[in-house]
Amino acid sequence: MSRSDDTLFETKFNVQLDDGVVTLPLQVKRWAEKRGDGFGAFVLAFVVPWLEEVWVKVKTKQTMRDVDRQAEDLVSSWESEQEPMMSPTFSEKTDPENPFGVSELRLTHNFVEKKSEK
């Protein structure tokens, strides 16, 4: 018994190559493929592409909002860390032999002192 297309066995299966997250467009696509009728074909042809576009826009907005929140948190943590570092230290040394009374004025910052200590 020979067949014209030389196919002995045929099966259909789905392979998911992402990180295991099943998105809404993917769920709808799988549901429409399993259905296999005219309504499923309509959903695959028109609804799934539209749903993918909408889903991508929504997820992009959510991600960008989360990135903005994380950036604000990071900037506020940097500012809170840098406030003590940026406070200057004033020092003066008086010399009785100098006719003006002050021989040395010094203005230093914590980050300069830490760098010079290394």
Buried (B, 14 or more C-beta within 10 A) or exposed (E): EEEEEEEEEEEEEEEEEEEEEEBEBBEBBEEBBEEEEEEBEEBBEEBBEEBBEEBEEEEEEEEEEEEEEEEEEEEEEEEEEEEEEEEEEEEEEEEEEEEEEEEEEEEEEBEEEEEEEE
